[in-house]
Amino acid sequence: MQSILVASSKGGCGKSTLSTHLAAHFCVHGKRTALVDLDPQGSSLRWCQRRAAMLDAPLAIDGSQDRWHKAMPDDIQQVVIDAPAGSTPEALKSALKRVDAVLVPVLPAPFDLEATAMFLSALSRVPRVSSGELPIALIANRVRPTTQASQRALAQLHEWPYPVLAELRDSQSYVLLTALGKSLFDYGNEVAQEQQSLWQGVFAYLRKLERRVKPTKG
């Protein structure tokens, strides 16, 4: 079982959109998937409810309750954990003990870069991170490739000591699909495939990690 934590201290950076799309991708590709929502607001849980009637729906787990990991069935193959806004490593201690990787979405804007840099600095002091046991990777989100502001921010992001797995476009598709309990990975048309291609670095990274990762702590 591979577990992924999607986290950032910055609100509005796309954690829930990223988490739900990851869960949908794994489900569409036949993996028994659980989506754990640590946020009391429950955005990912509501997405799961909208998707529940579909054959490839993940198991929804309310992570705002203590000992949420006890609700995890033995046959789950993939776990995606959606962290709340304003998270700190201390608040995420339980999840950080169990996951195999942390994905941090970042908006290409100065305030977001500053907030993310502070979050990453705090994460770097977590023993599993500082020892190299728990890898961290970045996903640039809502990128507008034709703007100079995005290009400057991306250039700065690529200088950080963490891999940037993808540069996802600023698209209303995510908003519309999330509202329906769906994802880009539910469609095979040309427009969807173009957007899906931007995620390939994320899935290649996770496949590579899955081949080498050791079982997480229970």
N, C-alpha and C positions, 0 to 999 in steps of 0.2 A: 504494500500500500504506500503510495506517495502522497505526502501532504504538503500543500502550498499555502503560505500566508500572504495575503495581499494587504499591505499596510502602509500608512503614512500618517504623519501628524497633521498634514494639511487637509482641510475639508475641501470638497468639490473637485478633487483631482481625478475622480473616476474609479475609485476602488470598487464600488458595487458593480459598475458596468464591466470592469475588467473581470471581476469574480464571476459574474453570471455568464459572461461569454466563455470564460475558461471552462466552467461547469458544463455549459451547453456543448462545447466542442468535445469534451471527454464523453458525454452521453451519446452524442451523435456517432462517435466512433466506437461505441459498444462497451465502454467502461462503466462499471457500477460506481456511481459518483455520489458523494455527499457534499452539500454546500452548507457550511456552518456560518451563521450570521452572528457575529459578536456585538453588532450595533443594536442597542435597544430600539432604534427607529425602525429596524426590520425591513429595510429596502430589499435586500436579497431574498428574504422570506416571502415578501409579497410577490416578487418575480416568480419564485417557485410555485406559489399558489396559482398564478396565472398559467403556468406551464404544466400543472399537475395532470391535466387530461391527456397530455402528449405521451407517447410511448417512451420517448427518450427524455424523461424528466429526472432530475437528481433528487435524492433524498434531502429534505430540508431539515436542518437541525438548529434549534434556537440556542445560540451560543451565549446569550445574555444570562443564562441560568448557570449556576455552579455545577461543576462535574458534567459538562455537556459531552465530554468525550466518552462517558459511560453509555451514551445513546448510540454509539457508532456500531453498526452491525459488523460481524466478522467478515462478511463477503464483500465489503466495500473495497474497491481497487484504487480510487482516487478521491482525495479530500481537498476541497478549496475552502479556505477560511477568509471571510471578509471582515476586516477590522474596522472599528468605528473611527470617525474623525477625532483628531486630538489625541490619538493613542501615544502612549509612551512605552518604552521597553518594560518598565515595571508593571504597567497595566496589562501588557501582553505576555507576562512571564509564563503563564500556563501554556499558551499556544507556542511560544518560542522553544519550549522544552520538547515539543512533539513534532514540529514541522521539519521538512527536508530542505526547504528553500523559502526565502522571503522575496517577493516581488514588490517593488515600490514604484507606483505610477507617479510621474512628474509632469506638470504642465510647463511649457516653455515660456515662463514669465519670471521676472526678477524676484518677486515676493515668494513665489512657489519654489524657486531654486534655493532661496535663503532658508525657508522653512524645512525643505527636504534635507539640506546640508546639515542642519542641526539635528534632525531626526536620525540621519545616518551616523552622525558623530556619537549620539547616545547609543545607537544599536551596536556600534563598534566596540563598546565596553561590555557587552553581554559576553560571558565566557565562551559560549558555543560559537559566537561570531569571531571573537578575537583569536580563538584557536584555529579557525579555518574550518571547523566542523559544519557550520551553518552558513551556506553561501547567500549572498544578497545580489540581486540584479535589478536593473532599472528598466522602466518602460516609459518612453516619452509619449505623452497622451495629448490629444487635441492639437496636433501639430498643423500649422499652416505653412507648407513648404515654400510658398512664394513670398513670404514676408521676411524682411531682414531681422525683425525681432525674434522670430522663431529660429532662424539660422544662427543668430548670435547665441541664443540660449542653448541650442543643440550643440554648438561647438564647445561651450562651457561644460555641458553635461558629459561629453565624450572625454573630457580631461579628468573626470573623477575616477577614482580607483575601483569602479564597479562596471561590469559590462552593461551596455545599453542594448537590450534585446530587440527592440522594435521602436518604430516611430509611427504611431497610429494617427491617422488624419482626423481633423476636426470635422465631423460629419453628423448630420441630423439622423442618419440611419440608426445610430446607437440609441438615441432617445426614443425614436418611434418603435424600434424592435423591442427594447426593454419594456416599454409600456404594454406590449402584447405578450410578454413572457417568452419572447423568442430571441434569436441571435442571428448574426451574419452566417453562422455555420449551418443554419437550417435551409439555406438556399444555394442553388447551383447556377444561378444566372451570371452573366458576365460581370455585372456591377458588383455583386456580392463576392465573386471570386477575386476581383481586383483588390477589394478591401481585405479579404482573407489572406491574401499573399503577404500583407504587411505583418501578419502574426507568425509567419513561419520561423523566424528567429527565436520566438518564445517557445514554440513546441520543440524545436531542435534542441534547445538548451535543456528543456525538461526531460526529453528522451535521453540525452547524454547523462544527465544527473541521475536518472532512474537506473541506468546501467551500473553506475558506480556507487550509489548511495548505500549506506548501511541502514538496517532497521532503526527507526526512531525510538526514543525512549517512551515507555508507557506511563 
